[in-house]
């Protein structure tokens, strides 16, 4: 998926997370925290690819990560998400600079990248270091990004204009997601 696709997809995921009230912090959070925070981390997993948008700007970080893990390795796994949350929570005080709603949105942004890459034929190693690839190949990036852009924009439209979230999230139980986020944060 392209950087543009990841950015648009992260907006859809952030809007969904807030409207679906995946955590009380997101439900009552400020849109001016949630959207920028989600966008900020939506490209971060591609730090493992020196030619990615973020990899080109941070080559000194990207090159060693790419050598050790390769593209779509560790940084595209749940272990990276949990490790990132752990590092952020242990290296910053509890009353740190980043508001809690923005922190939850940063997690959503990172996860949106992984979810978007799962929509490609290559998939992601969600349970890294296990090499199983998780994929639902709806987007083929070799055919250009028109389909990708259209799908992502449709998802943004759906999340913005869907009137009632209860039928969609009935199986998810927002309380469970909220407890999980609070447990790891």
Secondary structure, 3 states (H helix, E strand, C coil): CCHHHHHHHHHHHHHHHHHCCCCHHHHCCCHHHHHHHHHHHHCHHHHHCCCCHHHHHCHHHHHHHHHHHCCCCHHHCHHHHHHHHHHHHHHCCCCCCCCHHHHHHHHHHHHHHHHHHHCECCCECCCCCCCCCECCCCECHHHCCHHHHHHHHHHHHHHHHCCCCHHHHCCCCHHHHHHHHHHHC
